[in-house]
Amino acid sequence: MTKPKIVLSRCFLKPVRYNGGVVVDEFVEKLKPYIEYIDFCPESDIGLGVPRQRLIIVGEESSKRLIQPETGKDFTEKMLEYVEKTVSSITNIDGFILKAKSPSCGVGSTKLYRNGAVAGRTDGFFAEAIKKHFPYLPIEDEGRLKDEGIRTHFLTRIFSFSEVRNLSINPEPKKLVEFHSQYKYLLMTYSQQSLKQLSQLVADASITFEEKLNRYRIKFYEAFSKKPSKKRHVNTLMHLMGYVSRKITSRERNHLLSLINKYGEGKIPLKLILELIKSLSYRFDNEYILIQKYLEPYPEELDV
């Protein structure tokens, strides 16, 4: 697997928080060896010291302001100027992990104040700009990543996006065909319509390979926009079962089918069935199933 390139809030790496602290998050620490990363701290990057007086977001009728309540200073324009310049400079990136609740980096978790009281939650200034500039990339904070479903979806996307991005390095039609074959059942799980469109695109001989690769990458990003349901996973598992069902005994077949149904009912984890399908594929030397990214879309060491 290629290493995804991730933007991290700098406070996961250095003591740059408003109180002079550093954020130690179990998942982020586990992820670091498997990624390349660049880091930003919008608040210290615009010249605020460490430690510093806290910042809050104050909502007005049609805008938000970045205010330092203890001093009354308004850092909105300075932050917006920094955000515009910085976000446009970020390239070849596969995802973002930002600091929860931060007035610059919070992903829907930052307190929004009106009339001196909390009136709701909003995105931090940096996070909001990133969402607009990178609509198809995964953007999460460490708070949201504590949810297993969100975390799995995030990991699947960053590793998949890293690999599709790397197709542009020494691009070859053969590599695209192999890549698409490996991602067939993962794409099926996320979006059958996207799988069909991407398959047609790979087979299209009427466009240049450069154009094909660019269009493929964009459509690939779009395919992973929504977390798949258990029902979609069950459909994929049934397809994979079809490759081995004629080679196993009726008791084995019924057992596998029973496990798939139990997963669909939320009684057992998906990983259990994937390991069984992998074992059967080893047993029958089914390399086509073994190359499928669906079985292991990211390093298993990252399962928490």
KEKE-3310 file (N, C-alpha, C; in steps of 0.2 Angstrom, whole numbers, plus 5000, padded with zeros to 4 digits):
npx = (5004:5002:5008:4996:4995:4993:4985:4988:4982:4993:4994:4994:5006:5015:5017:5007:4994:4982:4983:4996:4998:5000:4991:4987:4982:4975:4972:4977:4991:4993:4991:5001:5014:5010:5007:5011:5013:5008:5008:4998:4995:4983:4981:4993:5000:4996:5002:4999:5004:5011:5008:4991:4978:4961:4951:4936:4921:4910:4893:4886:4873:4875:4887:4903:4913:4930:4934:4943:4939:4943:4952:4945:4949:4948:4951:4947:4948:4962:4963:4955:4962:4974:4969:4964:4976:4983:4976:4974:4987:4989:4992:4991:4985:4977:4968:4962:4965:4959:4959:4947:4933:4941:4942:4948:4950:4940:4928:4913:4911:4914:4910:4897:4895:4882:4876:4883:4881:4882:4876:4875:4883:4898:4909:4926:4936:4947:4944:4931:4935:4943:4933:4926:4936:4941:4930:4928:4937:4941:4938:4940:4939:4948:4939:4927:4932:4933:4922:4918:4912:4914:4928:4932:4927:4934:4948:4947:4945:4956:4967:4963:4962:4975:4981:4975:4979:4992:4993:4996:5009:5021:5011:5002:4991:4989:4991:4981:4970:4973:4972:4958:4953:4956:4949:4936:4926:4926:4922:4909:4903:4902:4896:4887:4883:4893:4904:4900:4900:4914:4920:4916:4922:4936:4936:4934:4939:4940:4945:4960:4973:4978:4967:4957:4963:4962:4948:4944:4950:4943:4930:4931:4934:4922:4914:4916:4910:4899:4896:4895:4880:4875:4868:4873:4886:4882:4877:4889:4896:4889:4891:4905:4905:4900:4910:4916:4907:4903:4913:4914:4907:4890:4887:4897:4894:4881:4884:4893:4883:4875:4883:4884:4871:4870:4879:4873:4862:4868:4875:4888:4905:4911:4924:4926:4919:4926:4939:4936:4932:4943:4952:4946:4948:4962:4963:4957:4965:4961:4966:4960:4950:4958:4966:4958:4954:4944:4944:4954:4956:4964:4979:4978:4983:4978:4965:4955)
npy = (4994:5011:5026:5037:5054:5066:5081:5087:5094:5105:5104:5091:5087:5096:5108:5119:5123:5135:5135:5131:5117:5100:5089:5073:5059:5043:5036:5045:5044:5031:5030:5038:5032:5026:5035:5050:5067:5084:5099:5111:5126:5137:5147:5150:5152:5164:5173:5173:5170:5157:5152:5158:5170:5164:5160:5164:5160:5171:5173:5182:5191:5187:5182:5176:5180:5180:5181:5187:5186:5191:5201:5208:5209:5208:5195:5191:5195:5194:5180:5175:5179:5172:5159:5158:5159:5149:5137:5136:5133:5119:5104:5088:5079:5068:5068:5075:5078:5086:5097:5095:5105:5117:5135:5137:5125:5115:5103:5105:5105:5116:5129:5141:5157:5169:5184:5183:5170:5152:5147:5137:5125:5125:5125:5127:5141:5137:5124:5125:5132:5122:5112:5117:5119:5106:5096:5082:5075:5067:5074:5076:5077:5073:5070:5065:5054:5044:5037:5021:5018:5030:5031:5019:5022:5034:5029:5019:5028:5037:5028:5022:5034:5038:5028:5029:5042:5040:5033:5042:5043:5038:5034:5021:5012:4998:4998:5005:4997:4986:4991:4995:4983:4977:4985:4983:4976:4984:4996:4992:4990:5003:5011:5005:5011:5020:5011:5005:5016:5019:5007:5007:5019:5015:5006:5014:5018:5030:5042:5051:5043:5051:5060:5050:5045:5056:5059:5047:5047:5058:5054:5042:5047:5053:5042:5037:5045:5043:5034:5016:5006:4992:4984:4985:4980:4967:4963:4963:4954:4942:4941:4938:4926:4918:4915:4904:4896:4884:4875:4872:4862:4859:4861:4870:4880:4884:4888:4899:4908:4910:4917:4929:4933:4936:4946:4956:4958:4965:4957:4952:4956:4963:4960:4947:4939:4942:4937:4924:4922:4926:4915:4904:4908:4907:4893:4888:4894:4906:4919:4931:4935:4937:4948:4958:4974:4976:4966:4970:4986:4995:4995:4982:4983:4996:4994:4998)
npz = (5000:4996:5005:5012:5009:5021:5029:5044:5059:5068:5082:5085:5084:5090:5104:5102:5105:5112:5125:5127:5126:5119:5108:5112:5104:5103:5091:5080:5084:5081:5068:5062:5058:5046:5036:5026:5031:5032:5041:5049:5059:5060:5069:5076:5065:5060:5068:5082:5098:5109:5125:5122:5122:5122:5107:5099:5089:5083:5078:5066:5056:5043:5042:5050:5064:5070:5086:5100:5115:5128:5125:5115:5102:5085:5074:5061:5047:5046:5048:5037:5026:5028:5027:5014:5006:5011:5009:4995:4992:4995:4988:4980:4990:5002:5012:5028:5045:5058:5072:5084:5089:5088:5084:5072:5066:5069:5064:5061:5074:5082:5094:5092:5095:5100:5106:5117:5122:5119:5103:5094:5084:5073:5058:5060:5054:5045:5042:5036:5024:5018:5016:5006:4996:4994:4990:4988:4996:5011:5027:5043:5061:5076:5086:5079:5073:5083:5082:5076:5063:5056:5056:5049:5037:5034:5034:5023:5013:5012:5010:4998:4990:4990:4982:4970:4966:4964:4953:4943:4943:4932:4922:4915:4904:4907:4920:4925:4922:4930:4942:4943:4942:4955:4963:4961:4969:4980:4975:4971:4983:4988:4977:4965:4953:4951:4949:4937:4928:4929:4924:4911:4907:4908:4898:4887:4871:4864:4869:4875:4885:4895:4897:4901:4913:4921:4922:4927:4940:4946:4946:4953:4966:4969:4970:4983:4991:5001:5015:5015:5017:5028:5020:5007:5009:5012:5000:4992:4999:4996:4982:4982:4989:4979:4971:4978:4982:4975:4977:4990:5004:5007:5020:5024:5015:5020:5032:5030:5023:5034:5042:5035:5035:5049:5050:5043:5051:5061:5071:5071:5067:5052:5048:5052:5043:5031:5034:5033:5020:5014:5018:5012:4999:4998:5000:4989:4979:4973:4966:4960:4970:4981:4977:4979:4985:4993:5003:5012:5014:5020:5030:5042:5055:5059:5063:5077)
capx = (5000:5006:5006:4992:4997:4987:4986:4987:4983:5000:4994:4995:5013:5019:5013:5005:4987:4981:4986:5003:4998:5000:4985:4989:4976:4977:4971:4982:4997:4994:4991:5007:5019:5007:5005:5015:5009:5010:5005:4997:4991:4981:4981:5000:5003:4994:5006:4997:5009:5009:5001:4988:4971:4957:4947:4929:4918:4904:4889:4882:4867:4877:4894:4905:4919:4934:4935:4947:4934:4947:4955:4940:4952:4944:4956:4943:4951:4969:4962:4953:4968:4979:4966:4964:4982:4986:4972:4976:4994:4989:4991:4992:4983:4972:4963:4963:4963:4960:4958:4940:4931:4945:4939:4950:4950:4934:4924:4906:4911:4916:4905:4896:4892:4878:4874:4887:4880:4882:4870:4875:4890:4899:4915:4931:4938:4951:4940:4926:4938:4945:4928:4924:4941:4942:4924:4928:4942:4939:4940:4938:4943:4949:4933:4923:4936:4932:4916:4921:4910:4917:4935:4933:4926:4940:4954:4946:4946:4963:4972:4961:4964:4982:4983:4972:4983:4999:4992:4998:5016:5023:5005:5001:4985:4989:4991:4974:4966:4974:4969:4951:4951:4957:4945:4930:4921:4925:4918:4903:4900:4901:4892:4886:4882:4900:4907:4898:4903:4921:4921:4915:4928:4942:4936:4933:4945:4939:4949:4967:4974:4978:4960:4954:4965:4960:4941:4944:4951:4937:4924:4933:4933:4914:4911:4917:4907:4895:4898:4890:4876:4876:4865:4878:4891:4879:4877:4896:4898:4886:4895:4911:4903:4898:4917:4919:4901:4903:4919:4914:4902:4884:4887:4901:4890:4876:4888:4895:4877:4872:4887:4883:4865:4871:4882:4867:4858:4872:4877:4895:4908:4912:4930:4925:4917:4931:4944:4934:4932:4951:4954:4943:4952:4969:4962:4956:4970:4958:4970:4956:4947:4964:4969:4952:4955:4938:4946:4959:4957:4969:4982:4974:4985:4975:4959:4956)
capy = (5000:5018:5030:5043:5061:5069:5087:5086:5100:5105:5103:5084:5086:5101:5111:5125:5125:5141:5134:5128:5110:5096:5084:5066:5055:5036:5034:5049:5041:5024:5031:5042:5028:5024:5041:5056:5072:5091:5101:5118:5128:5143:5152:5152:5154:5171:5177:5173:5167:5151:5152:5164:5171:5160:5163:5161:5162:5174:5173:5188:5189:5183:5180:5174:5183:5177:5186:5186:5189:5194:5208:5212:5210:5204:5192:5188:5197:5191:5173:5173:5180:5166:5153:5158:5158:5142:5131:5136:5130:5112:5100:5081:5077:5063:5069:5079:5076:5093:5098:5096:5111:5123:5140:5137:5118:5111:5100:5105:5104:5122:5133:5147:5162:5174:5188:5180:5163:5147:5146:5131:5122:5127:5123:5132:5145:5133:5118:5127:5133:5115:5108:5120:5118:5099:5093:5075:5072:5066:5079:5074:5079:5067:5068:5061:5048:5040:5033:5016:5018:5036:5030:5015:5025:5038:5025:5017:5033:5040:5024:5022:5040:5038:5024:5032:5048:5037:5031:5047:5042:5033:5031:5016:5009:4992:4999:5007:4991:4982:4995:4995:4976:4977:4989:4981:4975:4990:5001:4990:4992:5010:5014:5001:5016:5023:5005:5004:5021:5018:5001:5010:5023:5011:5002:5019:5019:5036:5047:5050:5040:5056:5062:5045:5045:5062:5058:5041:5049:5062:5049:5038:5051:5054:5035:5036:5051:5041:5028:5011:5003:4985:4980:4985:4975:4960:4962:4962:4947:4937:4941:4935:4920:4915:4912:4898:4892:4877:4871:4870:4858:4862:4863:4876:4885:4886:4892:4906:4911:4911:4922:4935:4936:4938:4953:4960:4960:4968:4953:4950:4961:4962:4957:4939:4936:4944:4933:4917:4922:4926:4908:4900:4910:4904:4886:4886:4898:4911:4925:4936:4937:4939:4954:4963:4979:4975:4962:4974:4992:4998:4990:4979:4986:5002:4993:4999)
capz = (5000:4996:5011:5010:5012:5025:5032:5051:5064:5071:5089:5086:5084:5094:5109:5099:5107:5115:5132:5127:5126:5113:5109:5111:5102:5101:5084:5077:5085:5078:5061:5060:5054:5039:5032:5026:5033:5032:5047:5050:5065:5058:5074:5077:5059:5059:5072:5089:5102:5113:5125:5120:5124:5117:5101:5098:5083:5084:5072:5064:5052:5037:5042:5056:5066:5074:5091:5106:5120:5133:5122:5111:5096:5079:5069:5056:5041:5046:5047:5030:5021:5029:5025:5006:5003:5013:5006:4988:4991:4997:4983:4980:4997:5002:5017:5033:5052:5061:5079:5086:5093:5087:5080:5065:5063:5071:5059:5063:5082:5085:5097:5088:5100:5099:5112:5123:5123:5113:5099:5090:5082:5066:5056:5060:5047:5041:5040:5031:5018:5016:5013:4999:4991:4992:4991:4988:5001:5018:5032:5050:5067:5081:5090:5075:5072:5088:5079:5072:5056:5053:5056:5044:5030:5033:5032:5017:5008:5012:5007:4991:4986:4989:4977:4963:4965:4962:4946:4939:4942:4927:4920:4910:4903:4910:4928:4927:4921:4936:4948:4943:4944:4962:4967:4958:4974:4985:4972:4971:4989:4989:4972:4959:4947:4949:4946:4930:4924:4929:4920:4904:4906:4907:4891:4882:4867:4860:4872:4876:4891:4900:4899:4904:4920:4925:4923:4932:4947:4949:4947:4959:4972:4970:4972:4990:4995:5006:5019:5013:5022:5029:5015:5002:5011:5011:4992:4990:5002:4992:4976:4983:4991:4973:4968:4981:4984:4971:4979:4997:5006:5008:5027:5024:5012:5024:5038:5027:5022:5040:5045:5031:5038:5055:5049:5041:5057:5066:5077:5071:5063:5045:5048:5053:5037:5027:5035:5031:5013:5012:5020:5007:4993:4999:5000:4982:4975:4969:4966:4959:4976:4985:4976:4980:4990:4998:5009:5016:5010:5023:5035:5047:5061:5060:5066:5084)
cpx = (5004:5004:5002:4996:4992:4989:4983:4987:4990:5000:4994:5002:5018:5015:5012:4998:4987:4984:4993:5003:4998:4994:4988:4983:4978:4977:4976:4989:4998:4994:4998:5012:5017:5006:5011:5011:5013:5006:5004:4993:4989:4982:4988:5003:5001:4998:5004:5002:5006:5012:4998:4981:4966:4953:4941:4926:4911:4900:4886:4877:4869:4884:4896:4912:4923:4937:4939:4943:4938:4950:4950:4943:4948:4950:4953:4947:4958:4968:4960:4958:4973:4975:4966:4970:4985:4982:4973:4983:4994:4988:4993:4991:4978:4967:4966:4961:4964:4958:4950:4939:4935:4941:4942:4949:4944:4930:4916:4905:4913:4910:4904:4892:4887:4876:4877:4886:4881:4876:4869:4882:4891:4906:4920:4933:4942:4947:4935:4929:4940:4939:4925:4929:4942:4935:4923:4933:4939:4942:4936:4942:4944:4943:4928:4926:4935:4926:4919:4919:4913:4924:4936:4932:4932:4946:4953:4947:4953:4968:4970:4963:4971:4984:4981:4977:4990:4999:4995:5006:5018:5016:5005:4994:4984:4988:4984:4969:4967:4971:4962:4949:4951:4952:4937:4925:4921:4921:4911:4899:4898:4896:4892:4886:4889:4904:4906:4901:4911:4924:4921:4920:4934:4942:4935:4940:4945:4942:4956:4968:4975:4971:4956:4956:4962:4952:4940:4945:4946:4931:4925:4932:4925:4911:4911:4914:4903:4897:4893:4886:4878:4873:4869:4883:4888:4879:4884:4898:4895:4889:4901:4910:4902:4905:4919:4913:4901:4908:4919:4908:4896:4883:4891:4897:4885:4879:4890:4889:4874:4876:4886:4876:4866:4875:4877:4863:4862:4875:4884:4898:4910:4919:4930:4924:4923:4937:4942:4934:4939:4954:4952:4947:4959:4968:4961:4960:4966:4961:4965:4953:4953:4967:4964:4954:4949:4940:4950:4960:4962:4973:4978:4976:4982:4968:4960:4951)
cpy = (5006:5021:5036:5049:5065:5076:5086:5093:5100:5103:5095:5082:5090:5105:5118:5127:5132:5141:5131:5121:5107:5091:5077:5062:5048:5035:5038:5046:5035:5025:5034:5038:5026:5029:5046:5062:5079:5094:5109:5120:5136:5149:5155:5155:5162:5176:5177:5168:5161:5152:5158:5164:5167:5164:5160:5163:5165:5175:5179:5186:5185:5182:5178:5178:5179:5182:5183:5189:5193:5201:5212:5212:5205:5202:5189:5189:5193:5183:5171:5174:5174:5160:5152:5156:5151:5136:5130:5133:5123:5108:5092:5078:5072:5063:5073:5077:5083:5092:5099:5102:5117:5128:5140:5130:5113:5109:5100:5104:5111:5126:5139:5151:5167:5177:5185:5173:5158:5146:5140:5129:5124:5124:5129:5135:5141:5127:5120:5128:5126:5112:5111:5119:5111:5095:5086:5071:5072:5071:5078:5077:5073:5065:5064:5055:5043:5035:5028:5016:5024:5034:5025:5018:5030:5034:5022:5022:5036:5035:5022:5028:5040:5034:5026:5038:5045:5034:5036:5047:5037:5030:5027:5013:5003:4993:5001:5001:4986:4985:4994:4988:4975:4980:4988:4981:4980:4995:4999:4991:4999:5013:5009:5005:5018:5017:5004:5009:5021:5013:5004:5015:5020:5008:5007:5020:5026:5042:5046:5047:5045:5059:5057:5044:5050:5061:5052:5043:5053:5058:5044:5041:5052:5047:5034:5041:5049:5034:5022:5008:4995:4981:4980:4980:4968:4958:4960:4955:4941:4936:4937:4928:4915:4912:4905:4893:4885:4873:4869:4866:4862:4865:4870:4882:4888:4890:4899:4910:4914:4917:4929:4938:4939:4945:4958:4962:4963:4964:4951:4955:4959:4958:4949:4936:4936:4939:4926:4917:4922:4919:4904:4901:4907:4896:4884:4890:4903:4918:4931:4939:4940:4946:4960:4967:4979:4971:4966:4981:4997:4993:4988:4981:4992:5000:4994:4995)
cpz = (5000:5002:5009:5013:5015:5028:5040:5055:5068:5078:5090:5086:5089:5099:5106:5101:5111:5122:5133:5127:5119:5114:5107:5110:5100:5094:5079:5078:5082:5070:5058:5056:5047:5034:5031:5028:5033:5038:5046:5056:5063:5063:5076:5071:5057:5064:5080:5093:5106:5120:5123:5123:5119:5112:5101:5092:5085:5078:5072:5059:5046:5037:5049:5058:5071:5080:5097:5112:5125:5131:5118:5104:5091:5074:5063:5049:5040:5044:5040:5025:5022:5026:5017:5003:5005:5009:4999:4987:4992:4990:4984:4988:4997:5007:5023:5040:5055:5068:5081:5090:5092:5083:5073:5062:5065:5065:5061:5071:5086:5088:5093:5093:5097:5105:5118:5125:5117:5110:5095:5089:5075:5064:5058:5054:5042:5038:5035:5024:5014:5013:5007:4994:4989:4994:4992:4993:5008:5023:5038:5055:5072:5085:5086:5074:5077:5086:5075:5064:5052:5051:5050:5037:5029:5030:5025:5011:5007:5008:4999:4987:4985:4983:4970:4961:4962:4955:4941:4938:4937:4924:4914:4909:4907:4918:4930:4927:4928:4942:4948:4944:4951:4966:4965:4964:4980:4982:4972:4977:4990:4984:4966:4953:4946:4946:4939:4926:4924:4924:4913:4902:4904:4900:4885:4878:4863:4863:4874:4883:4897:4902:4903:4911:4924:4927:4928:4939:4950:4950:4953:4966:4974:4972:4979:4994:5001:5009:5017:5018:5023:5023:5009:5003:5010:5004:4990:4992:4998:4985:4977:4985:4984:4970:4972:4983:4981:4974:4986:4998:5007:5015:5028:5021:5016:5030:5036:5026:5029:5043:5041:5034:5045:5055:5047:5046:5063:5072:5077:5067:5056:5044:5048:5047:5031:5027:5033:5023:5010:5013:5014:5000:4993:4997:4992:4977:4970:4970:4965:4965:4980:4984:4977:4986:4995:5004:5014:5013:5014:5028:5041:5054:5063:5063:5074:5088)
residu = (MET:THR:LYS:PRO:LYS:ILE:VAL:LEU:SER:ARG:CYS:PHE:LEU:LYS:PRO:VAL:ARG:TYR:ASN:GLY:GLY:VAL:VAL:VAL:ASP:GLU:PHE:VAL:GLU:LYS:LEU:LYS:PRO:TYR:ILE:GLU:TYR:ILE:ASP:PHE:CYS:PRO:GLU:SER:ASP:ILE:GLY:LEU:GLY:VAL:PRO:ARG:GLN:ARG:LEU:ILE:ILE:VAL:GLY:GLU:GLU:SER:SER:LYS:ARG:LEU:ILE:GLN:PRO:GLU:THR:GLY:LYS:ASP:PHE:THR:GLU:LYS:MET:LEU:GLU:TYR:VAL:GLU:LYS:THR:VAL:SER:SER:ILE:THR:ASN:ILE:ASP:GLY:PHE:ILE:LEU:LYS:ALA:LYS:SER:PRO:SER:CYS:GLY:VAL:GLY:SER:THR:LYS:LEU:TYR:ARG:ASN:GLY:ALA:VAL:ALA:GLY:ARG:THR:ASP:GLY:PHE:PHE:ALA:GLU:ALA:ILE:LYS:LYS:HIS:PHE:PRO:TYR:LEU:PRO:ILE:GLU:ASP:GLU:GLY:ARG:LEU:LYS:ASP:GLU:GLY:ILE:ARG:THR:HIS:PHE:LEU:THR:ARG:ILE:PHE:SER:PHE:SER:GLU:VAL:ARG:ASN:LEU:SER:ILE:ASN:PRO:GLU:PRO:LYS:LYS:LEU:VAL:GLU:PHE:HIS:SER:GLN:TYR:LYS:TYR:LEU:LEU:MET:THR:TYR:SER:GLN:GLN:SER:LEU:LYS:GLN:LEU:SER:GLN:LEU:VAL:ALA:ASP:ALA:SER:ILE:THR:PHE:GLU:GLU:LYS:LEU:ASN:ARG:TYR:ARG:ILE:LYS:PHE:TYR:GLU:ALA:PHE:SER:LYS:LYS:PRO:SER:LYS:LYS:ARG:HIS:VAL:ASN:THR:LEU:MET:HIS:LEU:MET:GLY:TYR:VAL:SER:ARG:LYS:ILE:THR:SER:ARG:GLU:ARG:ASN:HIS:LEU:LEU:SER:LEU:ILE:ASN:LYS:TYR:GLY:GLU:GLY:LYS:ILE:PRO:LEU:LYS:LEU:ILE:LEU:GLU:LEU:ILE:LYS:SER:LEU:SER:TYR:ARG:PHE:ASP:ASN:GLU:TYR:ILE:LEU:ILE:GLN:LYS:TYR:LEU:GLU:PRO:TYR:PRO:GLU:GLU:LEU:ASP:VAL)
# end
